[in-house]
Amino acid sequence: MSSQDELAAVRKRLDDLIRTVERLERGLAELRDQRSPSPAPSRVPDLIPIPDTPYDSALWTDSDDEGLGASHRRAP
C-alpha cells in the first residue's frame, strides 16, 4: 500500500471518527434537554451553636493521642 493510499485511509477513518463524535454530542445534548429539571434544593437545617466552654476532661480519660500513641508508652 502506498503512502498516498495509507493517508487516504487515515483521513477516511478520521472523518468517520469526527462524524461519530458529533453524533454522540448531539445525542448527549438531546438527553440534557429531555432530562427533568433538578429538584429545588431542600431547606438548609438550622445551625447548631457550639459553646466556647471547654469540654469535660473526663471525656479524654484513657484516650490515645492520635498518631502519637498512648502517653504512658514509649516509642521504640
Residue pairs with C-beta under 8 A, 6 or more apart in sequence:
1 9
64 70
64 71
65 71
69 75
